[in-house]
Amino acid sequence: MSSPQNGVGPYVIVRNLGSGSTCKTKLAVNQETGSKVAFKIIKKDSFSEKPELQTKIYREISLMRLFDHPHILKLVDILESPRHMYIGLEYAANGELFNYISQKTKLDESDSMFFFRQIIYGVEYLHSLGICHRDLKPENILLDENLNIKIADFGFARFTKSNIAKTSCGSPHYVAPEVIAGESYDARLADVWSCGVILYALVTGCLPFDDPSIKVLLYKVKKGAFNMPPVSKEFADLLTKILTRDPSKRITIAGIKQHPAFLQNLPNGYILPTPLPLPSFIDPIDLNQTSSDIIDVLHKIGYSDDSELNSDLTNPGASMAKVFYYMLTSRVSLDQLQWDLCVGNQNAYDVSQEDLFSMKPQVNWYQQNAHDSISFSKSSSFVFSEASSLAYPQDWLLPHSQPSDITDTQYINCANLTSVESLATIQRVLVSLQIQWFHPDEYTIMCRKEESELYVIIQCFTDDEPNSSKLTIQKCQGLPDPFFFLCQSIQEAIERKSDYIAGYQ
């Protein structure tokens, strides 16, 4: 076993990434897979000195167990030794967005909107789960090796059933006026305000509200007046509608996604990614058959009242407590989705959080991990199940699929097409073939041809070649002929679009 200085379980420590008042961060490499992980290393002694720190960290970990989105930093592993806790996080090679802005001084509107879109997609995903970040700022947003956004630091994040929060928190430069006022506020709209401040910082390199005096700074924020930078009319209009002092008049995420500035440089007719409608579990859950560890995680997520949690779990009808419970304990498969709400029928995404669809869980995969006596072990405080999140398509296989059913994968190179151009082309193909589909994030499309029982996952990635992308098309279930017809149709459409762009250039 490696010494604590050189290794953490199966991971080898490579170098320091940084340190703060409560933890150190080190880059490590998994010796079995070669993957890189950023470990937050926290001394357990600090928990006795700062009990609120332990509560904050445990809540953050519990929330991150639910997340699986390309623009949300992933929780990879949790290990512990007798003296330390090691929280393994997805490694974001290009560090903080704050440092990137500082190096560039400011970005043009196109590059600013590239980052802003990804931030909005990530925040929208959080809000779809009833979770608000409440501390959005460039220091808490990381960039991976391809300069894609990874929202991080969920120490102030909360699940609230009504989306109404009371605690005043966040960073003064980015916090919304209603939060400073100390009254109850809609945490979703407070997050939108913070996104607006970030957008302003991206395009100007400075902040809309700033002053060396905290008292004066907070006064400026509460007043809500700022100098508009020299940007396009559409960009200025979006900034104005986001940085609106009155939250009841502030633009929502849905409004942002329809704004001309947000849609600039996107293909005509492209359907924007939107989180999947949440599942609705209506059957009561037997608490006598429920692990105390899962109940403890639900408490940390935001259910502080025992009677409220017990009621939400045991009473008939849909509740977010049941959604979280099954996200933590069960797998999800493609045929469980309510395809009547998908694109191709009536708009799947024009539904409220209350319009949840029914989905029965598969096998309960929850198993307790033993806390053995070796130097580094799985943390006994955070039991990981094999459950998949609603946005992790690799696990979205049909429960009765045989191994041979999931080996059919096609790869397509999309020369001269960015990922969004490729996805827009695919969307048009799916519409023409009357295939149902969801677009839960900007890299993934899940589709179904009902009469042939064909289920397919399409993923699009940026290629090494400039302005090019590549597709992976995976058949999860269905006969070969319909699958290959779909692949051929997509390939032909991609080639036509690629040739058109090449000729235009």
N, C-alpha and C positions, 0 to 999 in steps of 0.2 A: 504494500500500500504506500502510495506517495506520501511524503510529509505534508502537513498542512500548508507549508510555505510554497510547495511546488504543485500540489494537486488537490482536487476536491472530488472524491469518489472517482468516477470514470473520466474526469476532466483534468487537463493539465493547464496550470496557470501560465499565461504567456507574458502579460505585462499589465501595468497599472493603467487604468483609464481615468481615474480621478478620485477625489475624496471629499467628503462633506463633514458636517458636524456630527452626524449619526452613523455614517457608514463609509466604507471604501468600495470602489468599483474596480473590478479586474476583468480583463479579457481572458477567456479560457477556451480550450479546444477539446471537444469530446474525442477521446482516443478511439472509440468504436466507429463513429460516423464521420469524424473530421469536421463537424459543424462548429461554428463559433458561437459562444454564449458570453454575455456580459453578466458577471455575478456581482450583486450587491451583497457585501459582507458586513454583517451586523453583530456586534458583541452582545451576547445574552445578558451580560451584567448591566447593560444600559437599560434593559427592560425594568429592572428593579429600581433604577434611579429615575427613569422616566416612564411610568406606567402608560401615559397617554401615547407614547411612541409605539409601544407594543400594540395598543388598540388600533392605531392608525395603520400600521404595517399589516396587521392581520386583516383589517377591512379591505385594504388595497389588494392584497393577494386573493381574498375571497371574490372580489369583483372581477379581477383579471382572469379568474378561472372560467368565467362565462364568455369572455371575449374571443372572437376569432374573425378578424377583419383585416384586410391587407394594409389599412392605415391606422391600425391600433397595435401598439407594441405588444408582442406575445409573451406570456408567461411560459417558460420552457421547462423549468425544473425547480424543485425546492429540496435542499439537502441541509443537514445540520450535523454539527460535531458537538462534543460536550460544552464547548465555549462559544461557538458561533452559529449563526443562521446564514445560509447561502441561498439567495434568491436569484435563480437563473433567468435572465431575460433575453429576448431576441437582440442580437447585436446590430446596432445601427452604425455602420462604418463611418458615415460622414458627420456624426455628432449633432449638435444642436442647430436648429434653424436660426437661432439668435446669432451664432457665430458666422453662419453662412451669410446672413444679412449684413453683419458688420464687415465682412470681407468684401462683399460686393458693393457696399455703401447703399445702393438701392437697385431695384429690379425694374425692368420695363413691365408694361401692363400684361403682356402675354405670359411672361415667366411668373409674375405675381399671381395671375389667375390660375396657372398650372398648380401651384402650391395651394392656393385658396380652395380650389375645387376638391382636392384630396382631403383637406382639413374638414370641409363641409360634409363630404361623404362619410368620414370617420365619425364626426359629431352626430350626424343623422343616425348612424348605426347605434351609437350609444343611447340616443334619445328613443329609438325604437324599442329599447329594453327598459325604458323608464329611468335611465341612469344619466345623470348630468355630471359633467366634469368639474366645473366651478373653479378651475384655475388654469384656463387656457392662456398660454403665452409662448413666445418663441423658445424660451428656455425649456419648456416642457414638451416641445415638439422636436423629434429627431429625424434624421435623414439616413436612409440606407445607402448601400453602395451605388444605387442607380438614382439617387436623389429623390426617392419617393418618401412621402410623409409617413411618420410613425408617431402617433399621439401617445404620450407617456405620462407618468406621474399622476396616479389616481388617488393620492392621499386625501384630497378634499372631495372626491367623487362620492355621490350618494344615489341610492335608489329611493325615489319618493313616489308613492301611489298616485298622488294628485299632481305631481310635478311642481308643487309649491314647497319652497324652502324658507327657513327663517334665519339660519346661521349666516352671519356676515363673514365671508372668507374670500381668498383670492389675493392677487397682487394689485396694489393701488392703481397702477397705470392701465390695467386691463379690466378692472372690475366695473360692473354696470352701476349707473346712478342709484337704482332702486336697492341695490345691495348695500351701498354706503348708507342709505337712509335708515337702515336697521328695521325695515318692515318685512312682512312676508312677501316673497317674490316668486315669479315663475322662473325656475332655474334654467329652463330651456332658452328663454329669451335673454337671460343673463349670459349664457354661453354664446348666443348669437352676437351680442354686443362685443364680447371678447374677440370673436372671430373678426369683427369689423376693425377693431384696433390692430389686430395682426395684419389684416389686409392693408391698412394705412401704412403700417411699418414696412411692409414688403415693397410698396410702390414709392415710398419717400425716404426710407432709411431713418426716419425719426418717428416720434409718437404724437398723436393728436392732442394728448393731455399730458403736460409735463411741467414740473417745477421742483426746485431743490427743497422746497418746504412741503412736507407731507400735508399740512393743513391747507395750504394754497392749492396743492395738487387735487386734493379731494373736493375742494370747492369748485375747481374747474370741471372735474368729472360730473359733479352734481348739476352744474349749470349746463353742461353738454355742448358748449360752443367750441368749435375748432376751425382752423384755417384749412380751406380746401386746397389740396395740392394741384399743380398744373397737369390734370389728367383729362381724358376724353369725357364727353358729356355723359355717356353711359356709365363710365366708371364712377364719376362724381355722383351720379344719381344713386348708384348702389351704395356707396359710402354713406350718403345722406340718409338713406332709408334704414341702414343698419345702425348707424350711430344716432338714432332718434331717442331723445331723452325719455319720452313716455313709452313704456314697454307695450302698452295696449295699441300703440300706433307703429311699433317697430316691425319691420319685415320679418317674416318667419323663414325657416329653412326652405319650405315649399316655395315661398315667394322668391327667395334668392335663386333657386334652381330654374325659375322661369324668367329671370331677369336677363335682358340682352347682354349685359356685361359678362354674366356667367356663361352665356351660350356662345360667346365670341370664339371664332376659329374651330367650332365643333361642326361636324357634317350636318347638313340639312336633314331633318327627320330622325336624327339619332335619339333614341330613347335613353335617357340618363339612368344610370344605376340607382336602385332604391332598395333598401333592406326588405327582406321577405316579410310578409304579414306574419305575426306571431301565432304560434299554435294555441289552441284552446283545449285544455284538459278539463273536463267537467266532472269526472268521477271523483268521489271523495278518496283521500289518501289515508290509509290506516297507519296512524302514528305508532302503533305497537310494532309494526313491521318496518319502521323507518329508522335508519341509522342516526344515532345522536350526533355523529360528525356532520351529516348533511344538515340537520337542524341547526347546528352551531354555525355552519357556513351561511345559512339563510339569515340568522341573527346578525352576523357580521355584514352581510350585504345591505341591510337596512331595516329588517324587521326587529325592532327593539322591544316590541310589545308581544309577550307570549300569547296572550289571548287572541290578539289580532292574527298572528301567524297561524295558530291552531285553527282558528275559524276559516281562514283562507284555504288551508290545506284540507280540512275535513268536511266542509260544507259542499253540497252539490253546486256546480256552476264554475265558470271560468275564473281564474285569478292568476296574477303574475307569480304568486308564490308557487303554484303548481308548474308554471312554465319553467321557473328557475330549478325547481326540484327535478324535473325530467331532463333538463339540460345538463344537470350534474350527475344523473344516474342512468340515462338511456341513450341509445343511438337513434339517429334519425335516418330515414331512407327516402329516396325520391318518390316512391309511389304513395307516401303518406301526405305529400303536399296537396293542398286543395287547388287543383289545376283549373278549376272553374274561375279562379280569381287571377289567373296569369295573363300575360300579354298574349293576344290572339283571341281572347274572349273580350269581356268588358275589362276595362283597365284594372289590372291587379293592384296597382299602387294607389288607387284613389279610394283607400279605405282608412278608417280611423283605427286607433289602437284597440278600441272596443270591439271592432268587427273581426274577431279572432276566428281562425278556422280550426276545425276538429282534427285531432291527430292522436292516434293511440300509440303508446310507447311500445318498443320491441322488448327484448330481454333486458332485465336489470343487470347491468355489467358492473355494478358497484362491488368492490372488494376491498377490505381493509388491508393496508400494507403493514407488515410487522416492523416494529422499530427494533432492529437487532443491535448487537453490541459492537459492531465494527466502527471504525473511527468516523466514517461518513455514511449516513443512512438517509433514506427518504424521510422527510420530516413527518413526525407522528402527528403534528398539529394540523397538517393539510393533506388529507387523503385524496389522491388522484384516482379518478375512475377512468375507464376507457370510453366514456361518453363523448360524443362529438357535438360541437356547437352547430348552430343553424347555418353557419356560413363556412363550413369546412367541407368542400365538395369531395375531397378524396375519400371521406368516410360515407358518402351518400350512396351507398350501394344497396341494392335490393336484398332483403334478408334471405331470399331463396336463391340468389345468384350462385351459380357454380363457378369455380376458378376459371374455367374456360370462357365463361360469359364476360369476364372483365378484361380479357387480354386484347380485345379489338380496339386498337388505338391508331389513329391516323395523324400524321404531322404535315403541316402545310407552311411553307415559307411565303411570307407576304412582302415581296420586294416593293419598295416605294410607298408602302402603306404603313402609317403609324397604327398603333394598337386601336385607337378610337376609330380610325377609318376602316380598319378590318372588322371591328365589331359592328359598325354601322352597316357594312356590306352584308355581314352575316344576318343581322336583324331583317334586312330586306328579303333575304333568301327564305328565312323562316316564315315571314308573312306570306310570301308567294306560295309556299308549300303548305300553308295552313297548319303550321306546327306551333304548339303552345310553348311559351318560354318565360322564364324569369331571368332578370339581370341584377343579381344581388350586390355585385361590386363591379368596379370598372375593368376587371380582368376575366369575369366569369359569366357564362350563359348556361342555364340548365334548361333543357327542352324535352318535349314529349310528343310523339305522334301516337295519338290515342288508339286508333284502329289497329295499328301494328304492334302496340305495346312496346314501342321503342323509347328508351330513356337514354339521353346523351348529355354529357357535360363537355362544354367547350371552354377552353382557357386560352387567353391571348397574352403574349409577353413581348416586351420590347426586344428586338434583335440587336446583335452587335453592329450590324450595318446601320448607318444613319437613316432615319425616317423609314425604318422597316420593322416588321414584327413577325412573329411566328405563332402558329396555332397548334394546340393539342386537342384532338377530338376523341373522346373516350366513350365507347358504348358500355353502358351499365346493364342494359337488358334489351333484348330484341333480336330479330332474325338478321342475318348478314345483309340480305339484299336491300331492305329499307335503309340500313345504316350506311352502306356504301353509296347508295343513291344520294343520301343527304351529303355525305362527304364530297362526292363528285360535283354536286350542285354548288356547294360552298367553294370548292377549288376553282370551278369555272368562273364563278362570280368574282372571286379574288383576282384571278388572272386578267379578266376583262377590266376590272378597276385599276389594277397595277399597270396594264398596258396603256390605259387611257391617261393616267397620271404621267407615265414616262413620256408619252407623246406630247402631252401638254407642256411638260418641262422643256 
